[in-house]
Amino acid sequence: MTRLACSLSILLLATVAQAKPLVLWHAYRAAERTALEETVKQWNDGGRGRDPEIQLLAVPYDAFSDKITAAVPRGHGPDLFIFAHDRVGDWAESKIVEPIEFWMTEAHADTFLYKAIDALCYKDSLYGLPLAFKSTALFYNKDLVKTPPRTTDELLALGRKLTDAAAGRYGLVYDNTKLYFHAPWHFGFGGAIFDDKGALRVNTPEAQRALAFARQLGGPGGIVPPESSAVLTTSLFNGGKAAMAISGPWMLGELSPSLKVGVAPLPKVSATGKLAGPFLGAEGIMMTASCKQKPAAFRAMKFLTGDGVAVQRALRARQPVANVAAWKDPRVQRDEVLRAFRQQLDSATVMPGTPEMRVVWSPFDMALQKVVGGGIAPKTALTDAESETRRYLEAARNAARQAQATR
């Protein structure tokens, strides 16, 4: 019996020693990458107990989702990965990500901000733990703007004072022909993408009014430069040629250190009295369905999204973290930028992480281009966008039915 017990102990130790590392893919750069590496080191240096180490692999963002989609079904992907929630629906349907509610408790779920963890749910299952949330907000140059506008009327009035198109100076800059950046006005005017039952609701009077406002901002005589883009936003703002910009926390790493920058929640829509409602994205750590060490992988997920680690990420990388407790830390509360994004969360709209949402972007972007740049009537542009989206949706449903029939 003694020899048997010794043999079992040796076998157990050997199994632990031979356990393969948990491979974690990410696309973080700069301070976010450093913060992740530091917290993973804490796990590897002792926080893991008998669980496997975590092995990090940086993957370029542009190739990330395609690599996950291609590698995981073939068993070549990671055990864990960090990505935005917008592909959760696709990956859940394709059995690429593992539902994790089996390991969750209600108390654990309550440690996260509700909108952040809700974003990682799909069809009554949870597919990740949130690390951070991201939305757009209003950046402003403190040398040019003393008090950020609280309403869209104030935004227009201030923007007109600060705009001199002939000199290449503008009151506001943002990527105004992309739905993602137009969302604050779309929802602030009372628009929707889908209704409560999932039916498409792109072409509504509210959405038309929001497009007319986008034209007012960025059309002839507006306060936004023509043909705006994400690159132009950073360039003009850094160069002092734009007093205000609409962007997200990713812009912080691109700003000139010499610039005095403030961040504030986006203004209330004067015509409706509603707060601007930017899309909310959740950046989560997810487990692949091919992971061979799922209980250990979940413990690693829990560690990397814990309250103490969240405070470290907020302070080290200025991430708007998803943990409730982190926002009670005095050091986090003192950060003006983080406070602004936390305030913006309250009026943000969770971006649908469904396969249906993926086909909305391109037609809506085209509608924005037609209205803002071409002067087409909002109703006409949105009628075309909704018709095209419905064609895409029907084609996707037909393909799904055919695939089901051949199984």
N, C-alpha and C positions, 0 to 999 in steps of 0.2 A: 504493500500500500504506500509505503514511504517512497519507494522508487517510482511508483506510478504518479504520486503527487509531484515529485521533482520533475518527472518527464513532462507532465502537463504544464508546470510552471515555466520550464524551458521553452516549450512549444508556444505558450502565450507570449513570452518575452520576444521570441523570434518573430512571431506574427506581428507584434507591435513594431519591432525594429524594421521589418520588411514592408510595412504598410507604405503604399505609394503616396507621394505628396498629393494634396488637393490642388489641382491646377486651376488658377483663377485668371481669366482674361479681362482686360480693361483697356480703355482708350484714354485714360487720364494723361495730362501733361502738366508741366510746371509744378505749381504748389499743390495741386490736387494729387498729382502722382507722388510727390514727396510725402504728403500726409498719409496716403494709402500705404506706401512702403514702410513708413514708421509704425503704423498700427499693425500691419502684417508681421513686422519684426517682433512686436510684443506677443503676438500669438505664437510665433515660432520659438521665441526665447523662454516660454513658460506658460503662457496663457492657454496653450492647447492641451495641457495634461498629457494623456496617452494618445490623443488624436494625432493624425498626420500633420506634417508641416504644410504650409501653403506655399505654392510656387507661383509667382506672378509672371504673366506674359503680357506685354504691351502690344496691342494690335491697332493699326491705324483706324481711325474712326470711320473713314469713308468705306472701308472694306469690311467693317466689323459685322454688320447684320448678315451680309452674304456669306461670310465665313462660318458664322453660327449655323445658318440655315443649311449650308452644304456639309459641314463637318460632323455635327452632332448625330444625325441619323446614321452615319457610317462609323460611329464610335471613335472618331478622331478628335472630337472637340474637348473643351474643358469640363471640369466638374462644376465650376461656378463661373459666372461672368457678371459684369456690371454694365448695364445699359439702360437707356430710357424706356419707359413703360409702353411706348406707342406700338411696339411689335408684339406685345404680350398675347393679343388675340390670335394672331397668325401662328405664333410659336406654340400656343396651347392647342390649337386645332391640329397642328402638325405633330403633336406629341414630342416637341423639342424641349420644352421646359416642364419641370416637375411641380405639381401642386404641393404646397407645403402645409396646408391647414392641419394635417395629421399631427404635426409637431407643435402647433400653435396653441396658446391659451388666450382667453379673453383678456386676462391681465397683461399678457405680453403685447397683444395688439393695441391695447390702450396706452402703451408707452410711446406710440407714434402719433403724429398729427393725422387726424382722420382722413383728410383729402389725399395725403401722400400714400397711405396704405390702401385706400379705396382705389387709387389709380392702378394698383397692381392686381386687382381682382378681375376675373373674367368668368362669367357664367357660374357664379357662386363658389368659385375656387380662388385661392390666393396663390400667386405665382412668384412672389419675391418679397423681400424686406426692403423698405425704402432707406436709402442713405441720405438723399437730399431731394429738395424740390426746386424747380426752376420755373420762372415766369419772366415776362418782360416787366419793366418799371421805367420810370422817367429819370434819366441821367441829366444833370444840368451843370453848366460851367459856373461856378460861384462868382467868378469875376464879371460875368455878364448877367447872371440871374440871381438876384438877392433872395427872392422868395419864390419857390416853385408854384406854378398855377394850380389852383384847387378845382377849377371847372374848365370845360372846353371853351367857354366864352373868354375866360382869362387867358387860356392857352393861345387862342387866335389873336387876341389883342396884343399880348406880349410878343408873340411870334412876328406880327406885322411890324412892330417897332424895331425888331432885331434883324429883319430880313432886308437885304439889299442884293437882289439877284444879279445885278450888273457887276457888283464887286465880288460875287461868289460867296456871299454870306447869307445864312439862313437861320430862321428862328428854331427850326426843328428838322431833324433828319431821322429817317427809319426806312426799313425795307418795305415800302408802302404798297407794293404790288404782290405781296405774299400774304396768304390767309393767316399764317401764324402771327404776323405782326399787326395785321388788321383786326384780329380777334377782340382786342379791348373795345374797339368801337362797335363791332358787330354785336357783341353781347351787351355793351353799354346802352345800345339803342333798343335792346329787347329781342335781338335775333336769336336764332337757334340753328343747329346743324341737323339734329334728329329730335323728334319729340319723345315723350316719355315711353312710347311704345316702339321706338326705334324707326319710325317712318321718317323719310327724308323731308327736311323743312328748310331748304336753302333759300328759296325765292318767296320771301314774305315782305310786307310793307316795312317792317322794322329793318330787315336786311337791306332793303333798297335805300332807306334813309341813311343807314351807316355808310353805304357806298357813296352816296351823295356827299356825305361829310368828308370821306377820304378824298373825293375830288376837290372839295373846298380847300383841304389842307395842301394837296399836292398838284392840283391843276394850275392853269394860268393864273398868275397873281397870288398864288398860294405861298405858304411858309416852308414848304418842303421842296427840296430840289427835284427836278425831273430825273427820271431813270435812277431812282435811289436803289441802293443795294446794301448788304451787310458790310462789304468792304468800304464803300463810300461813307457809310455811317461812322465807322471808326476813324477814317482818314479826316473827314471834315471836323469831327468833334475834337480829335487830338490836335488838329491844326488851328483850333479856335475859330473855325469858319461856321460852326453850328453851335448855337447856344444851348440847345437841348437835344437829346437823343432818346429814342425808345429802343432798349436792348435788354439783355438779361445778364445774370451774374458772370457769364463767360467773358463779358466785355472787360471785366475788372483787370484781367491779365494783359489786356491789349492797350491800356491807357497810359499816356505819358506821365511819368512820375512828377513832372513839374506842373501838371494841371490840377487845379483845385476843383474837385468833383464832389457833387452832392447827388444823392439818390432819393427819390420820393415816390410814393404810390402814384399811379396814373390818375389824371383828374376825373372828376365826376362829369358825366355827359349832361350839359345844361338843358338840352331839349327834353330829356326824360327824367332827370333827377337820379338816375342810376349810376353807380360807380362803374368805371371802365372795368371790363372783365377779361383780362388776358388769359390765354390758355395756361393751365398748370400742368407741368410735366413732373413725373417722379422718376428719379434715377435710383434703380433698385439693384440689389444683388440677387441673382437668380440661380437656381440649381438646374442642371441639365438632366433630362430623363435618362441619359446614358451613364450618369454618375454611379460608380460602384460602391461608394462609401456614403450613402445618403444621410444616416444619422450623424456622422462626424461632420459632413458638409453643412448640415443645418446648424450644428453647434458653432461652426466657424462663421456662418452667416449671422448668427445671433451675437457673437463676439464683436464682429466688425461693424454692426449696427447698434451696439450698446450705447447707453447714455454717456459714459465717460469717454469713449472713443469719439462719439459725436461732438463733444465739446472740443476735443483735440482738433478734429477736422474743421470745425467752425473757426477756431482761432488760427490754425496753421494755414488753411487754404481759403478761409472766408466763404465756406460753403453754407448756404441756407439749409441746415440739416433738418431731418425729418423727426427728430426726437423731441417730445414735449419737455422733458427735464432740461435739455441743453439750453432752452430759451429762458430758463430761470437763473442761469449762471450770470453773475454780474458782469463778467468780462465780455460775454456775448451780448448782453443787453446794452453795453456801452458802445458797441459798434454801430455807427449810424447807418452804414450800408446794409448790414444784416437786418437791422430793425425795419428798414424800408421794405425789404423783400418779405419779411414776416408779416408786415401790415398788408402788403399786396396780396398775400395768400388768401386773406379773408374774402376778397371779391373775385378771386380767380376762378375760372371754370376748368374743371378737370378735362383734359383732352381725351376723347374716347380712344381706347387702345384696341379697337375692334378692326377686323379686316375691312368692314364697310367704310370706315373713316379714311382708309388709305386711298380710296378712289375719289374722295372729295377734293383733295388738295389741288390737283392740276386744273380741273375745270373752274374752281373758284379763283385761283390765281389768274387764269385767263380773263375772268370777268373783271377782276380788279385792273388788269392792264387795259382792258377796253374802256373802262369808265375813267380811271385816273389819267391815263395817257392819251386815250382816243376820244374822250368826251361822249361815248355811247351812253344812252339812257340806262340807269341802273336796272330798271325792270327788264329791259331787253337783254342785257348782259346776264342777269341772274336766271332768266328763263332759259337761255342757252346752256348755262352752267348746270342747271338742274336736269335738263333733258339729257345732257351728255353723261352726267353722273348716274342717272337711272339706267342708261344703256350699259355703262360699265358694270353696274351692280347686277343687272340681268345676265350679262355675259359671264360674270363670275359665278352666279348661281347655276347657270346651265353647265358650266365646266365642272362645278362641284357635283351636280347630279350625274353627269356622265362618268366621273371618276368613281362615284359610289356604285353605279350600275356595273362597272367592270370589275369590281372587287369580288 
